[in-house]
Amino acid sequence: MRDVFHEQLDAVFGDLATICGQVETAVVQATKALLEADVEVAERVISSDEVIDRARVEVEEKCFELLSLQQPVATDLRVVVAALRMVTELERMGDLSVHVAKIARMRVPEVAVPGEIRPTVARMAEVAGDMVHRVRQIIVDRDVSAAIELGRDDEIMDQLRRASFTQLLGDDWAHGVEAAVDIALLGRYYERIADHAVSIANRVVFVVTGTDPRAVEA
Amino acid sequence: MRDVFHEQLDAVFGDLATICGQVETAVVQATKALLEADVEVAERVISSDEVIDRARVEVEEKCFELLSLQQPVATDLRVVVAALRMVTELERMGDLSVHVAKIARMRVPEVAVPGEIRPTVARMAEVAGDMVHRVRQIIVDRDVSAAIELGRDDEIMDQLRRASFTQLLGDDWAHGVEAAVDIALLGRYYERIADHAVSIANRVVFVVTGTDPRAVEA
């Protein structure tokens, strides 16, 4: 049987997985709002962010309680601090989804993403959403090999971002400055969501193995 | 005389102030590289970031030592965790300065910022640099009223960012997509630097008073 500290820590990681699921919904729905110019979906993403913010505060309180009452040292201490950092990153990922939803809302009834660059943006969104989906499962299973694999997929996002710039800055771009600025910022938001997913996966590796797969920071 | 815990905590806050000074240099120099298309200055900002990264790791280790050996509870515990968060934010501000320097380097020998929008970008950079400068002093002095004042100045950055979009998206914009995309991303980077400065200032308020001036997160 696990001791009180580890039971409470498991509860915290359960909460992190739940929040990660909420973030996944935010990313997927923000993308839907973006690609379909759906203002209601955009509004829902924006207003739901407060659920994630509240959940973060609760996890932080649980972590402080764990630190205060259980006084963990060595690896246990670092695991609680890792949980605190993971929840901060999840909250940021929620904020970034809100930024995507706000660009969608700003352009309604137009779609912010012109047809010819839609496949690239849709793919970025898909990669980001998939990374969030997988990191939730990585938190649940404490799956080190899946976490290390996720880190490698970061390169795909970099390639997509470069591809989007090639399109935006090419002679064929006929959609003007506004659409280009939207796409550049959207690319930045999806890239940051992916970065945070990788960082969280690395923290799971640390939680399980006690060593960082690389120097990670959010 | 202060006890060992508070002496060590003071040392950590001294380190935070030092790192904040390094971040200020990074912001100022990245801006210089940007506005003067100075590739050497850009390279220096990019390579110096590793100094900030190393300093962050050292502060983190000191914080873990404090938590492990001194086992602080209640407010003391929260102050150490606040210090851990502050150093994470300072490191991000360094990264954001590197992003600015990389845009500068990419456009050399051209200046990435066209003349007519230069005053707006220069003002954004100045506001961000000034906020970093002030937050360093706020860390040194634990100055609550200066910290609260800093929070109010965030609005200036929002106004500048809106002004930059008005210029980019106006009919008079004659510098094409590439420059517009650069300016939009630069605006985002300076805005994030300012956000982090406000967040750090709020954490100082918490460290001194035990209460957050508002729900803050980085």
Boltz contact constraints between the chains, C-beta under 6 A:
constraints:
  - contact:
      token1: [A, 67]
      token2: [B, 77]
      max_distance: 6.0
  - contact:
      token1: [A, 68]
      token2: [B, 73]
      max_distance: 6.0
  - contact:
      token1: [A, 68]
      token2: [B, 77]
      max_distance: 6.0
  - contact:
      token1: [A, 71]
      token2: [B, 71]
      max_distance: 6.0
  - contact:
      token1: [A, 73]
      token2: [B, 68]
      max_distance: 6.0
  - contact:
      token1: [A, 77]
      token2: [B, 67]
      max_distance: 6.0
  - contact:
      token1: [A, 77]
      token2: [B, 68]
      max_distance: 6.0
  - contact:
      token1: [A, 91]
      token2: [B, 217]
      max_distance: 6.0
  - contact:
      token1: [A, 168]
      token2: [B, 177]
      max_distance: 6.0
  - contact:
      token1: [A, 169]
      token2: [B, 177]
      max_distance: 6.0
  - contact:
      token1: [A, 169]
      token2: [B, 178]
      max_distance: 6.0
  - contact:
      token1: [A, 177]
      token2: [B, 168]
      max_distance: 6.0
  - contact:
      token1: [A, 177]
      token2: [B, 177]
      max_distance: 6.0
  - contact:
      token1: [A, 177]
      token2: [B, 180]
      max_distance: 6.0
  - contact:
      token1: [A, 178]
      token2: [B, 169]
      max_distance: 6.0
  - contact:
      token1: [A, 180]
      token2: [B, 177]
      max_distance: 6.0
  - contact:
      token1: [A, 180]
      token2: [B, 181]
      max_distance: 6.0
  - contact:
      token1: [A, 181]
      token2: [B, 180]
      max_distance: 6.0
  - contact:
      token1: [A, 181]
      token2: [B, 184]
      max_distance: 6.0
  - contact:
      token1: [A, 184]
      token2: [B, 181]
      max_distance: 6.0
  - contact:
      token1: [A, 184]
      token2: [B, 184]
      max_distance: 6.0
  - contact:
      token1: [A, 184]
      token2: [B, 185]
      max_distance: 6.0
  - contact:
      token1: [A, 185]
      token2: [B, 184]
      max_distance: 6.0
  - contact:
      token1: [A, 217]
      token2: [B, 91]
      max_distance: 6.0
